[in-house]
């Protein structure tokens, strides 16, 4: 099957590459010439494990271009996978989706199926269909909704072995084309109408965001009453109705999906007179949770002026170089405004962070140990393997004052209790093995 993919971000590039792995002839379209040249050379513009290997493997039938007319003109299926960024009012910006739809309408030469894989508000596919069927040749264009359910860091296996493939179609032609496209994929396939498919995407993402925010609130209460959120989560997870996943407390969710999709669904529900108060609460909880560590740190330092602050992890989660809605983006500026010097470490996210927050008072370190050297306090924002496997004694040996603010609960409390350090985490008791001021002053002042 001849397939064109509009957009080469996380969704578009992974989708195109995985479809080529299943034998389809795929052309990926992007407006950025430098990005296209990079992909043509077999290099991925995004960090995603396993993606480059599949790109190189399938280069004989995987193409990249800026010439959308050539890509769309005789494609059997065209996939729209462009961004739908958040607007100021929280709604989804659909300009890129409609822009691609107009390009498709002006380029096609035969009846085809256009799949909207971008996350869009319910009813968007209807408008896309109207635009497409105004093409100058009066060709029939069938529109389908096919939402993605991949997670950054595991996007390739999430696509190749998806939990489900949802096909939102309103006619048999589109249904048969999509079934043919996915016939060799190892995943259950669900066929429904387009609006249901659009809603499945939002409902799924927002439910997971709700689950995370609920556990973060439980964690905050656990701290107040002396309970351990990890034990609470473990006890909850045995209930199959609840499940074990997304019960890990921390300093909030980030990335390209949850923040944007919760705000979009809340905006849509308010517009339709059925405000989703649970989703609104999740948004509010998540925004507050990002500042949890920096607020807790005030008990040790009234301000950060002149301090060396170690920051371990810049991305919103491990396994990706994506910084969107990452806690580091809101916390590091607070440290800098207070007059601190930040020593940051991240195995893949540093270059992106430099572009987002260019500041001469940030030093980027090659190792975790370099970041910890002579630090007055350490903040863990991302649970990278290198952080989780670090020997706790390193904090004592390298830091000027071993105060560790762990936003991802990387360490077992029993292990921490054996080390002379101060350790704050989320939803668990504070470990302070340096409460004696005399001992503190003797060692560190």
C-alpha positions in Angstrom: 0.0 0.0 0.0 1.2 3.5 -0.8 1.0 5.7 2.3 1.9 9.4 2.9 2.4 10.8 6.4 2.1 14.5 7.1 4.4 15.4 10.0 7.5 13.8 11.4 7.2 14.4 15.1 6.9 11.6 17.6 3.6 10.3 16.2 4.2 10.9 12.5 7.7 9.6 12.2 7.2 6.5 14.4 4.0 5.7 12.6 5.6 6.0 9.2 8.6 4.0 10.1 6.6 1.2 11.7 4.3 1.0 8.7 7.3 0.7 6.4 8.5 -2.2 8.6 5.3 -4.0 7.7 6.1 -3.6 4.0 4.2 -0.5 3.0 5.7 2.2 0.8 5.8 5.2 3.0 6.6 8.8 2.3 7.0 11.2 5.3 6.4 14.9 4.7 7.9 17.8 6.6 8.3 21.5 5.9 11.9 21.6 7.4 14.4 20.8 4.7 17.3 20.3 7.2 15.2 17.8 9.1 14.3 16.0 5.9 18.0 15.7 4.9 18.8 14.4 8.3 16.2 11.7 8.0 17.2 10.8 4.5 20.7 10.0 5.9 19.2 7.6 8.4 19.3 9.9 11.4 16.3 10.5 13.6 15.6 14.1 14.7 14.0 12.8 17.9 15.5 10.5 20.6 13.4 7.3 20.6 14.9 3.9 21.3 14.9 1.5 18.3 13.6 4.1 15.8 16.8 4.8 13.9 17.5 1.1 13.4 14.1 0.6 11.7 14.6 3.7 9.6 17.9 2.4 8.2 16.5 -1.1 7.7 13.6 0.1 5.6 15.2 2.8 3.5 14.4 1.1 0.2 10.7 1.9 0.7 10.8 4.7 3.2 11.1 8.2 1.8 11.3 11.7 3.2 10.4 14.9 1.4 9.2 18.5 1.6 7.3 18.1 -1.6 3.8 17.4 -0.3 2.2 17.4 -3.7 4.4 14.6 -4.9 3.7 12.6 -1.7 -0.1 13.0 -1.8 -0.9 12.8 -5.5 -1.3 9.1 -5.8 -1.3 7.8 -2.2 -3.8 5.2 -1.2 -3.8 6.5 2.4 -2.7 9.8 3.8 -2.1 10.2 7.5 -2.3 13.6 9.2 0.0 13.5 12.2 0.8 17.2 12.8 0.8 18.9 16.2 -2.3 20.3 17.8 -0.6 22.6 20.4 -2.5 24.3 23.2 -3.9 27.8 22.7 -4.0 30.4 25.4 -7.6 29.4 26.4 -6.7 25.7 26.7 -8.3 24.7 23.4 -6.5 22.7 20.7 -4.9 24.7 17.9 -6.1 23.0 14.7 -4.4 25.3 12.2 -1.8 22.7 11.2 -4.5 19.9 10.7 -6.7 22.1 8.5 -3.6 23.4 6.7 -2.6 19.9 5.7 -6.1 19.0 4.8 -6.1 21.9 2.3 -2.8 20.8 0.8 -4.2 17.3 0.4 -7.3 18.5 -1.3 -5.2 20.5 -3.8 -2.9 17.6 -4.5 -4.8 14.3 -4.8 -5.5 12.6 -8.2 -7.6 9.7 -7.0 -10.1 8.5 -4.4 -8.3 7.9 -1.1 -8.5 7.6 2.6 -7.2 10.4 4.9 -6.5 9.4 8.5 -6.5 11.9 11.2 -4.0 10.6 13.8 -3.4 13.9 15.5 -5.3 14.3 18.8 -8.2 16.6 17.9 -11.5 17.7 19.6 -14.5 15.6 18.9 -16.1 16.6 15.6 -12.9 17.7 14.0 -12.9 14.9 11.5 -16.2 16.1 10.1 -14.7 19.5 9.3 -11.6 17.8 7.8 -13.9 15.7 5.6 -15.8 18.8 4.4 -12.5 20.6 3.4 -11.1 17.5 1.6 -14.2 16.9 -0.4 -14.1 20.4 -1.8 -11.1 19.3 -3.9 -11.0 20.7 -7.5 -11.3 17.2 -9.2 -14.4 16.4 -7.1 -12.8 13.2 -5.9 -14.3 11.3 -3.0 -12.1 11.4 0.0 -12.9 9.2 3.0 -11.9 10.4 6.4 -11.1 8.2 9.4 -10.0 8.8 12.9 -7.1 6.6 14.1 -5.8 7.9 17.4 -2.4 6.9 18.7 -1.6 5.5 22.1 2.1 5.5 22.1 4.3 6.7 25.0 7.6 8.5 24.4 10.5 6.3 25.2 8.6 3.2 24.2 6.9 4.5 21.0 8.2 1.8 18.7 7.0 -1.2 20.7 3.8 0.7 21.6 3.1 1.0 17.8 4.3 -2.4 16.7 2.5 -4.2 19.5 -0.2 -1.8 20.5 -2.7 -2.3 23.3 -5.4 -1.6 20.7 -5.8 -0.1 17.3 -8.9 2.1 17.2 -10.4 2.7 13.7 -13.1 5.5 13.6 -14.8 5.1 10.3 -18.2 6.2 8.8 -18.1 4.1 5.6 -17.0 0.7 4.4 -14.3 2.0 2.0 -12.4 3.6 4.8 -12.9 0.6 7.0 -11.5 -1.9 4.5 -8.5 0.3 3.7 -7.5 0.7 7.3 -8.0 -3.0 8.0 -5.7 -3.8 5.0 -3.1 -1.3 6.3 -3.0 -2.8 9.8 -3.5 -6.5 8.8 0.0 -7.6 9.9 0.1 -5.7 13.2 0.0 -7.6 16.4 -2.8 -5.8 18.2 -6.5 -6.1 18.8 -8.5 -3.9 16.4 -11.6 -2.0 17.4 -13.9 -0.4 14.7 -16.3 2.4 15.8 -17.6 5.7 14.4 -15.3 8.7 14.1 -16.6 10.7 17.0 -16.3 7.7 19.4 -12.7 7.2 18.2 -11.9 10.9 18.8 -13.4 10.6 22.3 -11.6 7.4 23.1 -8.3 9.2 22.8 -9.2 12.0 25.1 -11.0 9.8 27.6 -8.0 7.5 27.8 -5.3 10.1 28.3 -7.3 12.2 30.7 -8.2 9.1 32.8 -4.5 8.4 33.2 -3.8 12.0 34.1 -6.6 11.8 36.7 -5.0 8.6 38.2 -1.6 10.3 38.5 -3.1 13.4 40.1 -5.2 11.4 42.5 -2.1 9.5 43.7 -0.1 12.8 44.1 -2.8 14.1 46.3 -2.8 10.9 48.3 1.0 11.2 48.5 0.7 14.7 49.9 -1.8 13.5 52.6 0.5 10.5 53.4 3.3 13.0 54.2 1.0 14.9 56.6 -0.2 11.8 58.5 2.9 9.6 58.4 1.8 7.0 55.9 4.0 5.7 53.0 2.4 6.3 49.5 4.4 3.4 48.0 2.9 1.0 50.4 -0.5 2.5 49.8 -0.1 2.2 46.0 1.1 -1.4 46.3 -2.0 -2.3 48.4 -4.3 -0.6 45.9 -2.6 -2.3 42.9 -3.7 -5.7 44.0 -7.3 -4.7 43.1 -7.7 -5.6 39.4 -10.3 -2.8 39.1 -7.6 -0.3 39.9 -4.5 -1.9 38.5 -0.9 -1.4 39.3 0.1 1.2 36.6 0.1 5.0 37.0 0.0 4.8 40.8 3.6 6.2 41.1 3.5 9.5 43.0 5.9 12.3 42.0 6.0 15.9 41.0 3.5 15.8 38.2 3.0 14.6 34.7 4.4 16.3 31.6 5.1 15.6 28.0 3.2 16.2 24.8 -0.1 14.6 25.7 -1.5 14.7 29.2 -1.1 18.5 29.9 -2.5 19.5 26.5 -5.2 16.9 26.3 -6.6 17.5 29.8 -6.9 21.3 29.0 -8.4 20.6 25.6 -11.1 18.2 27.0 -11.9 20.6 29.9 -12.3 23.5 27.4 -14.5 21.3 25.1 -16.7 20.1 28.0 -17.2 23.7 29.2 -18.1 24.8 25.7 -20.8 22.1 25.6 -22.3 22.9 29.0 -20.9 19.8 30.8 -17.8 21.0 32.6 -15.7 18.1 33.7 -14.8 19.1 37.2 -12.6 16.0 37.8 -10.4 17.0 34.8 -10.2 20.6 35.9 -9.1 19.4 39.3 -6.4 17.2 37.8 -5.0 20.2 35.9 -4.9 22.2 39.1 -3.3 19.5 41.1 -0.6 18.9 38.5 0.4 22.5 38.2 0.8 22.7 42.0 2.7 19.5 42.3 5.5 20.7 40.0 6.6 23.1 42.8 6.4 20.6 45.6 10.1 20.1 45.9 11.2 23.7 45.7 8.6 24.6 48.4 9.8 21.8 50.7 13.4 22.9 50.2 12.6 26.3 51.9 12.9 24.6 55.3 16.7 24.3 54.6 17.3 27.5 52.7 15.2 30.7 52.9 16.5 31.5 49.5 19.0 30.1 47.0 21.2 33.1 46.5 24.8 32.0 46.0 24.1 28.3 46.3 25.3 25.5 44.0 22.2 23.5 43.0 22.5 20.1 41.4 19.7 19.2 39.0 19.4 15.6 38.0 17.2 15.1 35.0 15.7 17.7 32.8 13.2 15.8 30.6 9.7 15.1 31.7 10.5 11.4 32.0 13.4 9.0 31.2 13.8 7.5 27.7 13.1 10.7 25.8 14.6 14.1 25.1 11.2 15.8 25.3 11.0 18.7 27.7 7.4 19.7 27.2 5.8 20.5 30.6 8.8 19.1 32.4 9.1 20.1 36.1 12.6 21.3 35.4 11.3 24.1 33.2 9.4 25.8 36.0 11.8 25.0 38.9 15.2 26.0 37.3 14.0 29.6 36.6 13.0 29.9 40.3 16.6 28.8 41.3 18.2 31.3 38.9 15.9 34.2 39.9 17.1 33.6 43.5 20.7 33.9 42.5 21.7 30.2 42.4 24.2 28.5 40.1 22.6 25.4 38.6 24.7 22.3 37.7 22.5 20.2 35.5 22.8 16.7 34.2 20.6 14.8 31.7 21.8 12.1 29.3 19.8 13.4 26.3 17.9 16.5 27.2 20.6 19.1 27.8 20.7 20.5 24.3 17.0 21.0 24.2 17.1 22.7 27.6 19.8 25.1 26.5 17.4 26.3 23.7 14.5 26.7 26.1 16.4 28.4 29.0 19.6 29.9 27.8 21.4 31.2 30.9 25.0 31.6 31.8 24.4 30.5 35.4 23.6 26.9 34.2 26.5 24.5 33.9 25.8 21.3 32.0 27.6 18.3 33.4 28.7 15.1 31.6 28.0 12.8 34.6 25.8 12.7 37.7 28.9 12.9 39.9 30.0 16.2 38.2 26.7 17.7 38.9 26.8 16.7 42.6 30.4 18.1 43.2 30.2 20.8 45.8 26.4 21.2 45.6 24.5 22.7 48.5 21.3 20.9 47.6 20.2 18.4 44.9 16.9 18.1 43.1 15.9 15.0 41.2 13.4 15.7 38.5 13.8 12.7 36.2 14.2 9.1 37.3 17.0 8.2 34.8 18.7 4.8 35.4 22.0 6.5 36.2 20.3 8.3 39.1 18.5 5.3 40.4 21.6 3.2 40.4 23.9 5.8 42.0 25.4 4.8 45.3 23.8 6.9 48.0 27.2 7.5 49.6 28.2 9.5 46.6 25.8 12.3 47.7 27.7 12.5 51.0 31.1 12.3 49.4 30.5 14.8 46.7 28.1 17.4 47.9 29.0 20.2 50.2 25.7 19.6 52.1 24.0 16.3 51.3 20.4 17.5 51.0 18.6 15.5 48.4 15.1 16.5 47.1 13.8 13.5 45.2 10.7 14.1 43.1 10.6 10.6 41.7 11.1 8.4 44.8 14.2 6.8 43.3 15.6 5.3 46.5 14.4 2.8 49.2 13.9 4.6 52.5 15.7 1.8 54.4 18.8 2.3 52.3 18.6 6.1 52.8 18.4 5.7 56.6 21.9 4.1 56.6 23.5 7.2 55.1 24.3 10.6 56.8 22.1 12.8 54.6 18.8 14.7 54.5 16.4 13.1 52.0 13.0 14.4 51.0 10.8 12.5 48.7 7.1 12.4 47.7 4.5 10.9 50.0 7.0 9.4 52.4 8.6 10.5 55.7 11.6 12.8 55.6 14.9 11.1 56.4 17.1 13.5 58.4 20.2 11.9 59.7 21.8 15.2 60.4 19.4 16.7 62.8 22.1 17.5 65.4 23.2 21.1 64.6 26.6 20.5 66.2 27.2 17.5 64.0 26.0 19.4 61.0 28.2 22.4 61.6 31.2 20.2 62.3 30.9 18.4 59.1 29.7 21.0 56.6 30.0 24.5 57.8 
